[in-house]
Amino acid sequence: MAQGKRVLLVDDDVDFLNAVRLTLESAGYDVLSAHTAKDAIALLRQAPVQVAILDLMMEEPDSGIAVAHFLRRQPEMQGIPVILATAVTEKTGFRVSLDDPDDRDWLKVDAWVDKPVNPELLLKVVERLRKERQSGS
Amino acid sequence: MTDSYPSEPQATDRAAASDPPPRRPGRVLVVDDELGMREGCRRILEPEGHAVTVAESAEEALAMFTPGSQDLALVDLRMPGMSGIELLGRLRDLDPDLICVMITAYATLETAVQATKSGAYDYLAKPFTPDELVLAVNKALERHWLLIEAAQLREQAERNLLLINTEQSRTRTIIQSMADGVLVTNREGNIVLYNPSLLRLLGIKGGVPALGEPPSPELFPRELLEWMAQAWVDDGVTMVAHELPGGPPNLAANIAPIRDEAGEQLGVVTVLRDITELKSLQQAMSDFVSMVAHELRSPLGAISQYLDVLKAGIVTDPEKEKQIITRCRERTGALSQLVRDLLDFSVIQRRGQVDRSVAPLNLAEVITETVEFMAPQAAEKKVSVSAELPDDLPQIEADRAELSRLFTNLLNNAIKYNRERGSVRISAHPTDGYLAVEVTDTGLGISRSALARLGEAFFRVKTPQTAQITGTGLGLSICKQIIAAHEGHLEVESEEGKGSTFRVLLPRKGAVG
């Protein structure tokens, strides 16, 4: 699989993970998946990815935010685009606006998608971020 | 005839009977040594409706007299043996309500004085006409009824006063002992009453509020004083259980105007209540609801995601498609189980000891049934289940349905979290005061940190191995509640990678055999 199309997918629900993996694989992506932030960070250390898709709220303290912040602290991973997958109820409870650039900057995410994720929309967002990254670097 | 009443006589009839009519018949005791006198009196008085008893001497009269048996005594002054005067004194000692009329041979001033002094109400001089006798008897009886009625009224009044006194002190004692704080202010806004709980709840330690003065802002929260003023201004709007800001936490104030019978506002009564317990219940409920929501969201999210994938036509391999549908089915099954567990959870929590059908129970029977019930699930996972139950297992007092649920949950976990071709052993044996039931598996084991949280509602051990296993996180929580309801204990020993033993200890108290 082309190295340029590798995606990290982190979610604590095994079936959600599998469903999104099938979606991404159908578009030719190589998917690395992890249930916890710890596993995700271990995977990131092994193989570079082009895009990371993170669940916002996993079991504390392994939240998607922890992975996002880890990415931003690593010089070689800083530029990896991050997509946050959130359920609507989480967004309202979170008290940050994911439409606000400042909040997005604080969250260290580049885009967000609602759960359950519309497969076509997800693929569009991933493709856009991957291309932006390629042209930027 | 009272016998003619089917059940009890009607109240109006009773009232009429106790209302003394002018010619109400009485019970008359005639004491005279002359037979003619005695019989003459009887013949005159009985047609008037009076009940007449006769005695020929003072001694005979005393022997037959009991207090309350007569209304009137007609006593001859001069008799052989004990005199009429002495008899009169003795009779009135026995029954102060008895009224007496003296019969004297000569109507002189002297005898009249003597008779009256000895306590007679009236006297009748011999010879007298029947009319004179009837008149004297009726007059004396009327006096008698009057005196009795007056005594009854007096007694009733005294009893009322006594009641009022007790009522006041009782109310005072109740208010002083109440856990709720009470503060009463009058129409001028001055304090007329408060209780120790008020001081305790408001944390007033130093200066106590002065009676007859308005509650001072130094001692009372500003909001409370404002609300009290509001209750007065608003012409009697009752404020129900507002949580008091500004004051000590978790206090609710109930403020109501006091009105007299005419509806005029006399003051304000404020009741302060500690709602710490209520608030922690509310918090627990809200936590529980958000936990339930979270538990519903994950499987629903996963199912929706799979459906979206199918709908988008992403999966073309029929085998993969079948896998997805199978997983969806499993997740909906888990959701149904969650709903069942939630219902069980709430039923067991709500159940009082009364609703529990606790009866002597043969535990071996329940365990054998449960093992049989779980057999298909064990076979599917290729896990062998064995039961070791001694024949002489003592009976215990327990709710059969609940214990069945308890062992089902424990066996379910032991099978579910087991390795393929693993084993589960359930055994029972009596120990000191308890009956121990052990469920041992050869499964994944539980880490020390997870052991501490075991049995918390919705807590599930999360490891890569458990990720595929569906569960609600309520099973052990339900077990713990059932065990607690039976005053038992749960002990868990576990080694990661080797397996776990769940030991249920159920008390043998009140057990037969």
HADDOCK unambig.tbl for C-alpha pairs under 7 A between the chains (distance, minus, plus):
assign (segid A and resid 13 and name CA) (segid B and resid 298 and name CA) 6.88 0.50 0.50
assign (segid A and resid 14 and name CA) (segid B and resid 467 and name CA) 6.31 0.50 0.50
assign (segid A and resid 14 and name CA) (segid B and resid 468 and name CA) 6.67 0.50 0.50
assign (segid A and resid 15 and name CA) (segid B and resid 302 and name CA) 5.48 0.50 0.50
assign (segid A and resid 16 and name CA) (segid B and resid 302 and name CA) 4.50 0.50 0.50
assign (segid A and resid 16 and name CA) (segid B and resid 305 and name CA) 6.22 0.50 0.50
assign (segid A and resid 19 and name CA) (segid B and resid 305 and name CA) 6.03 0.50 0.50
assign (segid A and resid 19 and name CA) (segid B and resid 306 and name CA) 5.37 0.50 0.50
assign (segid A and resid 19 and name CA) (segid B and resid 309 and name CA) 6.56 0.50 0.50
assign (segid A and resid 23 and name CA) (segid B and resid 309 and name CA) 6.59 0.50 0.50
assign (segid A and resid 23 and name CA) (segid B and resid 314 and name CA) 6.32 0.50 0.50
assign (segid A and resid 26 and name CA) (segid B and resid 314 and name CA) 6.18 0.50 0.50
assign (segid A and resid 115 and name CA) (segid B and resid 301 and name CA) 6.75 0.50 0.50
assign (segid A and resid 116 and name CA) (segid B and resid 301 and name CA) 5.57 0.50 0.50
assign (segid A and resid 116 and name CA) (segid B and resid 304 and name CA) 6.16 0.50 0.50
assign (segid A and resid 116 and name CA) (segid B and resid 305 and name CA) 5.36 0.50 0.50
assign (segid A and resid 117 and name CA) (segid B and resid 305 and name CA) 6.60 0.50 0.50
assign (segid A and resid 118 and name CA) (segid B and resid 308 and name CA) 6.86 0.50 0.50
assign (segid A and resid 119 and name CA) (segid B and resid 308 and name CA) 6.93 0.50 0.50
assign (segid A and resid 119 and name CA) (segid B and resid 309 and name CA) 6.70 0.50 0.50
